[in-house]
Amino acid sequence: MHIREIKEKIYAVGVNHWDRRLFDELIPLPDGTSYNSYLIIGSEKIALIDAVDPSKENELIENLKKINTQKIDYVISNHAEQDHSGGIPRVLREFPMAKVVTNAKCKGMLKDLLLIPEDKFIEVQDNESLSLGNRTLQFIFAPWVHWPETMLTYLKEDRILFPCDLFGSHLATSDLYAIDEAKVYAAAKRYYAEIMMPFRKNIQKHLEKLKNFQIDIIAPSHGPVYHKPEFIINAYRDWTSDNVKNEIVFPYVSMHGSVEKMAEYFIDAVMKRNITIKPFNLTKTDIGELAMAIVDTATIVIGTPTVLTGPHPAAVYAVYLCNALRPKARFASIIGSYSWGGRMPEMIKEMISNLEVELIPPVIAKGYPKLEDFKALDALAENILEKHRSTGII
Ligand code: FEO
C-alpha cells in the first residue's frame, strides 16, 4: 500500500485488505479491512506501532524498506491478536535488533501465540514513557477493549493516540483520513458492535481516562485515521452510554408463513405507534447489520416457529449472538407459532441470561395466526410503547 506521512517522520505503513470478506471466519466484512501500522522516527530511536496480519507481512516489510529505515528499535504491540501481531516475528527477523515493547499480559500472549522468545521483550507498566529522543511514547493500559491485554500508545509531542482496535473500523479505503464521515461512522459502529459491545462498561472507563490527554489525531489499527478525534470519541460516548432509542430490533424466521404473517402485522402495528422497527429476516441477514442495530435499541423481539420443540436454529443463532454481545436493551419479547407443542419461549428465555431486560409476555400462535393472535400483537406493540414511554425515551 502507498505509504503516507501523517506528520513529519511519522508514516502510515500498514496495508489494506480490500477483498477480505470474513473475519474470524465469523464476521462479514462488506468493505474489506485494513491492518494499520505506523513508523515513528525519533532523533535517537525508531518505533513501529503494531504490525499487520501475517497474510500481508510482505507488504509491510516492503513499505518499511521504501522508507529506507536502517533500523527499528522498538515494535510497540498494543494488542496480541494476530491481525496486528502476526507480522511481528517477520519484522524481528528483518530487523534483528528490534525489541517488542508491551505489557506483561500481552507479552505472555505473544509468547503463546507467536512463540516470540522472552529476550525479545521490553516490558512496560501503565503510564510508563519511552523516549525516542525528541519524541516520547506513553503507554496507557486499557484492558478489555476486547481482550484483557490491550493498551493504547500516546505520542506526547505530536498528540497522536494509537489505540489499535479501539475507535477502528473494518474499512479498506484509499482515504488516509476519515473524510467520508457517514461511511466511517457506519463502519466504526459495526466494528464496535461486533467486538466491543460486550465490554461497554470497560470502554466507558477508557473514554474517561482519555479525557486527561490532549489528542489531535487518532490513528487506529483498522480503517482511516481521525483528524477530527471528537467525531469518533463522541460516537463512542453515545454507543457506550446507557441511553437507548425508541426502537425495536426484530430478528425473525418463518418456515410455512405463520410467523411471517405475524411479523407483517406486528411491523405495521409498531409503525402505527411511531416506534422505529428494524426487521431482520434471518435467512438473509448479515449478522454485522444485526449487531449494529442492537447497539442502542430499547427492545429486541425474536420471531420464530417451533422446530422439534424449540426455536428454529436460525433464531437460536441470532439469540445466542444477542446474548453474547450484551446490548444495553431494556426490554425483550417473542413472537412465534407452533403446530403440536414444545417449549420454544422458555428455551429462548433461558438463552438470554446475559441481558438485563424485562421480558414482555410473548405472543405465540397455534398454527396460522387468527383474530385473537392479531389482537395480541396489537397489545404487544402497545405494551412496548408504554414501556418505552416509562423509560422517558419518547
Ligand atoms: Fe484487530 Fe482485536 O484485533
Boltz pocket constraint, residues with backbone or C-beta under 6 A from the ligand:
constraints:
  - pocket:
      binder: B
      contacts: [[A, 79], [A, 81], [A, 82], [A, 83], [A, 84], [A, 146], [A, 165], [A, 221], [A, 222]]
      max_distance: 6.0
